[in-house]
Amino acid sequence: MKFNLIPVAHAQTIGSIVDTIIDFLDSIIPILFLIATIVFLWGIILFITSGGDEEKRKEGRQYIIFGLIGLFVMVAIWGIVNVLVDFFDFGGVIAPDLPDLPGRP
């Protein structure tokens, strides 16, 4: 008895693999922004509600810093990618002297 749970070959082109990766990242990035924002806000809540407990203030401060670092890194990478795309003119237009990707019309 043969079980084929995972298809062996999908006949995908490079373009379809790149499109799949881009779709995956497009769905994950907003979730990462949401998580970093929640961590930041949770740190603020812990810091404000510490009531003089230095340990809770320290924990809240760490959450605030981690949330800010996460947000900063994501925004910085997003900005760098956009600058590179604009600089190298990757706006979806393929130069006429370059061959098309296999499987693309």
C-alpha positions as CSV (number, residue, x, y, z in Angstrom):
1,M,0.0,0.0,0.0
2,K,1.5,3.3,-1.1
3,F,0.7,6.6,0.6
4,N,1.5,9.8,-1.3
5,L,0.8,12.5,1.2
6,I,3.2,15.0,-0.3
7,P,3.3,15.5,-4.1
8,V,6.8,14.9,-5.4
9,A,6.8,17.3,-8.4
10,H,4.7,20.4,-8.9
11,A,6.1,21.7,-12.2
12,Q,6.6,25.2,-10.8
13,T,8.6,27.8,-12.5
14,I,11.0,30.2,-10.8
15,G,8.4,33.0,-11.3
16,S,5.6,31.0,-9.5
17,I,8.0,30.1,-6.6
18,V,8.9,33.8,-6.2
19,D,5.2,34.7,-6.4
20,T,4.4,32.2,-3.7
21,I,7.2,33.6,-1.4
22,I,6.0,37.1,-2.0
23,D,2.4,36.1,-1.1
24,F,3.6,34.4,2.0
25,L,5.6,37.4,3.1
26,D,2.7,39.8,2.3
27,S,0.5,37.8,4.7
28,I,3.2,37.5,7.5
29,I,4.5,41.1,7.6
30,P,1.3,42.6,9.0
31,I,1.2,39.9,11.7
32,L,4.8,40.8,12.7
33,F,3.9,44.5,12.9
34,L,0.9,43.6,15.1
35,I,3.0,41.5,17.4
36,A,5.7,44.2,17.8
37,T,3.0,46.8,18.5
38,I,1.4,44.6,21.1
39,V,4.7,43.9,22.8
40,F,5.4,47.7,22.9
41,L,1.9,48.5,24.3
42,W,2.2,45.6,26.9
43,G,5.5,47.1,28.0
44,I,3.8,50.5,28.5
45,I,1.0,49.0,30.5
46,L,3.4,47.1,32.7
47,F,5.5,50.2,33.2
48,I,2.5,52.4,34.1
49,T,0.9,49.8,36.4
50,S,4.1,48.9,38.2
51,G,3.1,51.1,41.2
52,G,6.7,51.5,42.5
53,D,7.7,47.9,42.0
54,E,11.1,48.2,40.4
55,E,11.1,44.7,39.0
56,K,7.8,45.3,37.1
57,R,9.2,48.7,35.8
58,K,12.3,46.9,34.6
59,E,10.3,44.2,32.8
60,G,8.0,46.9,31.2
61,R,11.0,48.9,30.1
62,Q,12.4,45.7,28.4
63,Y,9.2,45.1,26.6
64,I,9.0,48.7,25.4
65,I,12.6,48.5,24.1
66,F,12.0,45.1,22.4
67,G,8.8,46.4,20.7
68,L,10.5,49.5,19.5
69,I,13.5,47.6,18.1
70,G,11.2,45.2,16.3
71,L,9.2,48.0,14.8
72,F,12.3,50.0,13.9
73,V,13.9,47.0,12.2
74,M,10.8,46.1,10.2
75,V,10.3,49.7,9.0
76,A,14.0,50.1,8.2
77,I,14.1,47.0,6.1
78,W,10.9,48.0,4.3
79,G,12.4,51.4,3.5
80,I,15.7,49.9,2.3
81,V,13.8,47.4,0.0
82,N,11.7,50.3,-1.4
83,V,14.8,52.4,-2.1
84,L,16.5,49.5,-3.8
85,V,13.4,48.7,-5.9
86,D,13.2,52.4,-7.0
87,F,16.9,52.7,-7.6
88,F,17.3,49.6,-9.7
89,D,13.9,50.1,-11.3
90,F,12.4,46.8,-10.3
91,G,8.9,48.3,-10.7
92,G,7.6,45.2,-12.4
93,V,8.9,46.2,-15.8
94,I,11.4,43.7,-17.4
95,A,14.0,45.4,-19.6
96,P,13.5,44.6,-23.3
97,D,16.9,42.9,-23.7
98,L,16.4,40.5,-20.8
99,P,14.7,37.1,-21.5
100,D,11.4,36.3,-19.9
101,L,11.2,33.9,-17.1
102,P,10.2,30.4,-18.1
103,G,6.5,29.9,-18.1
104,R,5.7,33.6,-18.3
105,P,4.2,35.0,-21.4
